[in-house]
């Protein structure tokens, strides 16, 4: 990997000092043009600082990050047409390995920072208060660790926060409730503890909420039933307890719903699935649910995957399940379900003949 003769971090400091000097020397009418020019140089050396901390660049993605061409023409960099400021850094799936430069905060016009599916590690030492225009922050499938930075509360236009499969710990920060534009929040596969914030109910534009595979405890807040825009909701693979309240089944836009692998208990409401007409995937397996399977399952006619394995469901296997003609996967094993009383024939299997798409 090519290196520069000077430390990018030192050059950033020099540029910041020079910027202060320009403001003192130039008159008020000249400051805007000087600001634009100097900010361009700041963006360039910020990107070089980013490059200097990348230890492995398997595909030579950063090979043209040098002074021979404009930084706006560098791989994975997008700039605004007028001011030539960096708007987006898209380095997803580039097999990059290293740590993230704290000077990334200087890319103050950035709207997209996508480092997903790489191998960055260490703490996320970015001052997000200096990135007020950020809309998409995607760092899923890396090895970042530490607390989720509090300064992200300043990114009021943030629409996507995807930090799946990292090593973040601590609680889910309460400041997320201030991100009113947030549509996608994916924190799956970290080490987050504590309870699910009730304040999530205030994120009225949210469509995707995944906090599965963490160490969350307590109940699923009933107020989440007010999030009518949700199409994806998963709390699977946590340590959640309590019951599923009726309000959670008012989310009529839901397509994916997973409570699997927790310690949730008691009967499911008879009409629990009645108001989920768009549901395509439902995962309830490996909990402590008991009682009969809700007959209202047959109303979810778009259902493709249904798993209820390893619970304590009892009573009859619903013949109405045969009406779910879109099913590709069905798992009822590990319960106490029975066939129709007095019928020793394969009645349940007969009802399954409608499953033309069934794979498993």
C-alpha positions in Angstrom: 0.0 0.0 0.0 1.4 3.4 -1.0 2.2 5.8 1.8 2.8 9.5 1.9 6.0 11.2 3.1 4.2 13.0 5.9 1.8 11.9 8.5 -1.8 12.6 7.4 -2.7 13.4 11.1 0.0 16.1 11.2 -1.2 17.6 7.9 -4.8 17.7 9.2 -3.5 19.7 12.2 -1.6 22.0 10.0 -4.6 22.6 7.8 -6.8 23.4 10.8 -4.1 26.0 12.0 -3.9 27.4 8.5 -7.7 27.8 8.3 -7.7 29.9 11.5 -4.9 32.1 10.0 -6.9 32.6 6.8 -10.0 33.8 8.7 -7.9 36.3 10.6 -6.1 37.7 7.5 -8.9 37.7 5.0 -11.8 40.1 5.1 -15.3 39.0 5.8 -16.3 39.0 2.1 -13.4 36.7 1.2 -13.9 34.0 3.9 -16.5 31.8 2.0 -14.2 31.2 -1.0 -11.2 30.5 1.3 -13.4 28.2 3.4 -14.4 26.1 0.3 -10.8 25.8 -0.9 -9.4 24.9 2.4 -12.2 22.5 3.2 -11.5 20.6 0.0 -7.9 20.1 1.1 -9.1 19.1 4.5 -11.3 16.4 3.0 -8.4 15.1 0.9 -6.0 14.7 3.9 -8.8 13.2 6.0 -9.2 10.5 3.4 -5.4 10.0 3.4 -5.6 9.7 7.2 -8.3 7.0 6.7 -6.1 5.2 4.2 -3.0 5.3 6.5 -4.8 3.2 9.1 -5.9 0.5 6.6 -3.5 -2.4 7.2 -4.8 -4.7 4.5 -6.4 -3.6 1.2 -6.8 -7.0 -0.5 -8.4 -5.7 -3.7 -6.2 -2.5 -4.0 -9.4 -0.4 -3.7 -7.4 2.5 -2.3 -4.6 2.3 -4.8 -5.6 5.5 -6.6 -6.0 7.5 -3.4 -3.1 9.8 -4.1 -2.4 13.3 -5.2 -2.1 12.4 -8.9 -5.9 12.8 -9.4 -8.6 14.7 -7.6 -9.9 13.0 -4.4 -13.4 13.3 -5.9 -12.3 10.7 -8.5 -10.9 8.3 -6.0 -12.5 4.8 -5.7 -15.6 4.7 -3.5 -15.7 8.5 -3.0 -18.6 10.7 -4.1 -18.5 14.5 -4.0 -20.9 17.4 -4.4 -20.7 19.1 -7.9 -20.4 22.6 -6.6 -18.3 22.7 -3.5 -16.4 19.4 -4.2 -17.0 18.2 -0.7 -17.1 14.5 0.1 -20.8 13.4 0.3 -20.4 9.6 0.5 -17.7 7.0 1.3 -18.9 3.6 0.1 -16.5 0.9 1.0 -18.8 -2.0 1.6 -17.4 -5.5 0.9 -14.0 -4.3 -0.1 -12.1 -6.7 2.3 -10.4 -3.8 4.1 -8.8 -4.4 7.5 -7.6 -1.8 10.0 -8.8 0.8 12.4 -11.0 3.8 11.7 -9.3 7.2 11.7 -10.9 9.7 14.2 -10.2 12.4 11.6 -13.2 10.9 9.7 -15.2 13.5 11.7 -13.7 16.2 9.4 -15.9 14.9 6.5 -18.6 17.3 7.6 -20.7 17.2 4.5 -20.9 13.4 4.5 -24.3 11.8 4.0 -23.2 8.2 3.6 -20.5 6.3 5.5 -20.7 2.7 4.5 -18.0 0.3 5.7 -20.2 -2.8 6.0 -18.8 -6.3 5.4 -15.2 -5.4 6.0 -12.8 -6.1 8.9 -12.4 -2.9 10.7 -11.8 -3.2 14.4 -11.2 -1.1 17.6 -13.4 1.6 19.1 -15.5 3.9 17.0 -13.7 7.2 17.8 -15.7 9.5 15.5 -17.2 12.7 16.8 -20.6 12.4 15.1 -21.6 15.9 16.2 -19.4 17.1 13.3 -21.3 15.0 10.8 -24.8 16.6 11.1 -25.8 15.7 7.6 -25.2 11.9 7.9 -28.1 9.9 6.7 -26.7 6.4 6.3 -24.2 4.9 8.8 -23.6 1.3 7.9 -20.8 -0.7 9.7 -22.4 -4.1 9.9 -20.2 -7.2 9.9 -16.9 -5.7 11.3 -15.2 -6.0 14.6 -15.9 -2.6 16.2 -16.2 -2.6 20.0 -17.1 -0.4 22.9 -20.1 1.7 23.5 -22.3 3.1 20.8 -21.1 6.8 20.6 -23.4 9.3 22.3 -22.4 11.9 19.7 -24.6 10.1 17.2 -27.5 11.9 18.8 -26.5 15.0 16.7 -27.2 13.2 13.4 -30.8 14.3 13.4 -31.3 13.3 9.7 -30.0 9.8 10.2 -32.2 7.2 8.4 -30.1 4.1 8.5 -28.0 2.9 11.5 -26.7 -0.6 10.8 -24.2 -2.0 13.2 -25.1 -5.7 13.0 -22.4 -8.3 13.9 -19.9 -6.2 15.8 -18.8 -6.3 19.5 -20.7 -3.3 20.9 -21.6 -3.6 24.5 -23.4 -1.6 27.2 -27.1 -0.6 26.9 -28.9 0.6 23.8 -28.6 4.3 24.3 -31.6 6.4 25.0 -30.5 9.1 22.7 -31.8 7.0 19.7 -35.2 8.4 20.5 -34.1 11.8 19.2 -33.4 10.4 15.7 -36.9 11.0 14.4 -35.9 10.3 10.8 -34.6 6.8 11.6 -36.1 4.1 9.4 -33.7 1.2 9.8 -32.0 0.2 13.1 -30.1 -3.0 13.0 -28.1 -3.9 16.2 -28.3 -7.7 15.7 -25.3 -9.8 16.9 -23.6 -7.5 19.5 -23.3 -7.7 23.3 -25.9 -5.2 24.3 -27.5 -5.6 27.8 -30.3 -4.1 29.7 -33.9 -3.8 28.6 -35.5 -2.8 25.3 -36.0 1.0 25.5 -39.7 2.0 25.6 -38.6 5.2 23.8 -38.4 3.2 20.6 -42.1 3.7 20.4 -41.4 7.4 19.6 -39.6 6.6 16.3 -42.7 6.9 14.2 -40.9 6.5 10.8 -39.1 3.3 11.7 -39.7 0.4 9.4 -36.9 -2.1 10.5 -36.0 -2.9 14.0 -33.6 -5.8 14.7 -32.1 -6.2 18.2 -31.7 -10.0 18.0 -28.7 -12.0 19.3 -27.8 -9.7 22.2 -28.2 -10.0 26.0 -31.4 -8.1 26.4 -33.6 -8.8 29.4 -37.1 -8.1 30.7 -40.3 -7.7 28.8 -41.1 -6.6 25.3 -42.6 -3.1 25.8 -46.3 -3.0 24.9 -45.9 0.5 23.5 -44.0 -0.9 20.6 -47.5 -1.9 19.3 -47.8 1.7 18.2 -45.1 1.4 15.6 -47.5 0.9 12.7 -44.8 1.4 10.0 -42.7 -1.6 11.0 -42.3 -4.3 8.4 -39.4 -6.1 10.2 -39.3 -6.8 14.0 -36.9 -9.2 15.6 -35.9 -9.7 19.3 -34.7 -13.3 18.8 -31.9 -14.9 20.7 -32.0 -12.8 23.8 -33.0 -13.4 27.5 -36.5 -11.9 27.3 -39.2 -13.0 29.7 -42.9 -12.3 30.2 -45.8 -12.6 27.8 -46.6 -11.3 24.3 -49.2 -8.5 24.7 -52.0 -8.0 22.3 -50.7 -4.6 21.2 -47.7 -6.2 19.5 -50.1 -7.9 17.1 -51.5 -4.6 15.8 -48.5 -4.1 13.5 -50.4 -4.8 10.3 -47.5 -3.8 8.0 -45.2 -6.5 9.5 -43.7 -9.0 7.1 -41.1 -10.5 9.4 -41.6 -11.2 13.1 -39.3 -13.2 15.4 -39.4 -13.9 19.1 -37.4 -17.1 18.8 -35.0 -18.4 21.4 -36.0 -16.5 24.5 -37.9 -17.4 27.7 -41.3 -16.0 26.8 -44.3 -17.8 28.4 -48.0 -18.5 28.6 -50.8 -18.9 26.0 -50.8 -16.9 22.8 -54.0 -14.9 22.3 -56.6 -16.8 20.2 -56.7 -14.0 17.6 -53.0 -13.1 18.0 -52.2 -13.4 14.3 -55.5 -12.1 13.0 -54.3 -8.6 12.4 -51.1 -9.5 10.5 -52.3 -9.8 7.0 -48.9 -9.1 5.4 -46.9 -11.5 7.6 -44.5 -13.7 5.6 -42.1 -15.1 8.2 -43.0 -15.9 11.8 -40.5 -17.4 14.3 -41.8 -18.4 17.8 -39.5 -21.4 18.4 -37.6 -22.3 21.6 -39.6 -20.4 24.2 -42.0 -21.6 26.9 -45.3 -20.9 25.1 -48.1 -23.3 26.0 -51.7 -23.9 25.2 -53.2 -24.4 21.8 -51.9 -22.9 18.6 -54.0 -19.9 17.6 -56.5 -20.8 14.9 -56.1 -17.2 13.6 -52.8 -18.4 12.1 -54.8 -19.4 9.1 -55.6 -15.8 8.4 -52.0 -15.0 7.6 -52.4 -16.2 4.1 -49.0 -14.8 2.9 -47.1 -16.8 5.4 -44.0 -18.5 4.0 -42.1 -19.6 7.1 -43.7 -20.7 10.4 -41.6 -22.1 13.2 -43.0 -22.9 16.7 -40.6 -25.7 17.6 -39.5 -26.6 21.2 -42.3 -25.0 23.2 -45.1 -26.5 25.2 -47.9 -26.1 22.7 -50.7 -28.7 23.2 -54.0 -29.7 21.7 -54.8 -30.3 18.1 -52.6 -29.7 15.2 -54.7 -27.1 13.3 -56.1 -28.5 10.1 -56.6 -24.9 9.1 -52.8 -24.7 8.6 -53.5 -26.5 5.3 -54.9 -23.2 3.9 -51.5 -21.5 4.1 -50.6 -22.4 0.5 -47.5 -20.1 0.4 -45.6 -22.0 3.1 -42.1 -23.1 2.2 -40.9 -24.0 5.8 -43.0 -25.4 8.7 -41.6 -26.6 12.1 -43.9 -27.8 14.8 -41.6 -30.3 16.4 -40.8 -30.5 20.2 -44.4 -29.7 21.4 -47.3 -31.8 22.7 -49.6 -31.5 19.7 -51.9 -34.3 18.7 -54.0 -35.4 15.8 -57.8 -35.3 15.6 -59.2 -37.5 18.5 -60.3 -40.9 17.4 -58.8 -40.5 13.9 -55.9 -42.8 13.4 -55.4 -41.8 9.8 -53.0 -39.2 8.4 -55.6 -36.3 8.5 -53.0 -33.6 9.2 -50.9 -34.9 6.3 -53.9 -34.8 4.0 -54.4 -31.1 4.9 -50.8 -30.4 4.0 -51.3 -31.5 0.4 -52.0 -27.8 -0.4 -48.4 -27.0 0.3 -47.2 -26.9 -3.3 -44.2 -24.8 -2.4 -43.1 -26.6 0.8 -39.4 -27.3 1.0 -38.9 -28.4 4.6 
